[in-house]
Amino acid sequence: MPKRKEEPRDLFPGALEMMVLEILRRRPLHGYALAQHIRERSDELLRVEEGSLYPALQRLLKAELVTAEWGVSASGRRVRIYRLTAKGAKHLEREVSKFEQMLEGITRVLAPAKS
């Protein structure tokens, strides 16, 4: 049976930033590559639009969680390449821990009641 594609859903506040920081923890990337990576890794369940991604990257830059420098993409275009900072790595660790606790709580509430 073919996999059913659902409409993309809005992310909860902070989810996009957390995903971006995690991806950048693995390797520096430019914005378009970040959006592609999220789309591919989520099996196209998540689509990040430029109108969401670039403001999130600006917030991360302002908070000094990432840095950016100009570089050249594989296609030869001039792009800003984002890199995780040490401060960003610590922030990511805290946010993932909070997210895991929240998810555990939600999972418990949604679980069938024990008889």
Contacts in CASP RR format, 6 or more apart in sequence:
PFRMAT RR
TARGET T0000
AUTHOR 0000-0000-0000
METHOD contacts of the structure
MODEL  1
MPKRKEEPRDLFPGALEMMVLEILRRRPLHGYALAQHIRERSDELLRVEE
GSLYPALQRLLKAELVTAEWGVSASGRRVRIYRLTAKGAKHLEREVSKFE
QMLEGITRVLAPAKS
3 43 0 8 1.000
5 44 0 8 1.000
5 45 0 8 1.000
6 45 0 8 1.000
8 45 0 8 1.000
8 46 0 8 1.000
8 47 0 8 1.000
11 46 0 8 1.000
14 95 0 8 1.000
16 48 0 8 1.000
16 52 0 8 1.000
16 53 0 8 1.000
16 56 0 8 1.000
17 56 0 8 1.000
17 59 0 8 1.000
17 60 0 8 1.000
17 65 0 8 1.000
17 95 0 8 1.000
18 92 0 8 1.000
18 95 0 8 1.000
18 96 0 8 1.000
18 99 0 8 1.000
19 38 0 8 1.000
20 34 0 8 1.000
20 53 0 8 1.000
20 56 0 8 1.000
20 57 0 8 1.000
20 60 0 8 1.000
20 66 0 8 1.000
20 82 0 8 1.000
21 60 0 8 1.000
21 65 0 8 1.000
21 66 0 8 1.000
21 84 0 8 1.000
21 88 0 8 1.000
21 89 0 8 1.000
21 91 0 8 1.000
21 92 0 8 1.000
21 95 0 8 1.000
22 92 0 8 1.000
22 96 0 8 1.000
23 29 0 8 1.000
23 34 0 8 1.000
23 37 0 8 1.000
23 38 0 8 1.000
24 34 0 8 1.000
24 66 0 8 1.000
24 82 0 8 1.000
24 83 0 8 1.000
24 84 0 8 1.000
25 84 0 8 1.000
25 89 0 8 1.000
25 92 0 8 1.000
28 81 0 8 1.000
28 82 0 8 1.000
28 83 0 8 1.000
28 84 0 8 1.000
29 37 0 8 1.000
29 81 0 8 1.000
29 82 0 8 1.000
30 71 0 8 1.000
30 73 0 8 1.000
30 79 0 8 1.000
30 80 0 8 1.000
30 81 0 8 1.000
30 82 0 8 1.000
31 53 0 8 1.000
31 54 0 8 1.000
31 57 0 8 1.000
31 79 0 8 1.000
31 80 0 8 1.000
31 82 0 8 1.000
32 73 0 8 1.000
32 79 0 8 1.000
33 73 0 8 1.000
34 48 0 8 1.000
34 53 0 8 1.000
34 57 0 8 1.000
34 82 0 8 1.000
35 47 0 8 1.000
35 48 0 8 1.000
35 49 0 8 1.000
35 50 0 8 1.000
35 53 0 8 1.000
38 46 0 8 1.000
38 47 0 8 1.000
38 48 0 8 1.000
39 46 0 8 1.000
39 47 0 8 1.000
39 48 0 8 1.000
57 66 0 8 1.000
57 68 0 8 1.000
57 82 0 8 1.000
60 66 0 8 1.000
60 82 0 8 1.000
60 88 0 8 1.000
61 67 0 8 1.000
61 68 0 8 1.000
61 82 0 8 1.000
63 87 0 8 1.000
63 91 0 8 1.000
64 85 0 8 1.000
64 87 0 8 1.000
64 88 0 8 1.000
65 84 0 8 1.000
65 85 0 8 1.000
65 87 0 8 1.000
65 88 0 8 1.000
65 91 0 8 1.000
65 92 0 8 1.000
66 82 0 8 1.000
66 83 0 8 1.000
66 84 0 8 1.000
66 85 0 8 1.000
66 88 0 8 1.000
67 82 0 8 1.000
67 83 0 8 1.000
67 85 0 8 1.000
68 80 0 8 1.000
68 81 0 8 1.000
68 82 0 8 1.000
68 83 0 8 1.000
69 80 0 8 1.000
69 81 0 8 1.000
69 83 0 8 1.000
70 78 0 8 1.000
70 79 0 8 1.000
70 80 0 8 1.000
70 81 0 8 1.000
71 78 0 8 1.000
71 79 0 8 1.000
71 80 0 8 1.000
71 81 0 8 1.000
72 78 0 8 1.000
72 79 0 8 1.000
73 79 0 8 1.000
84 92 0 8 1.000
END
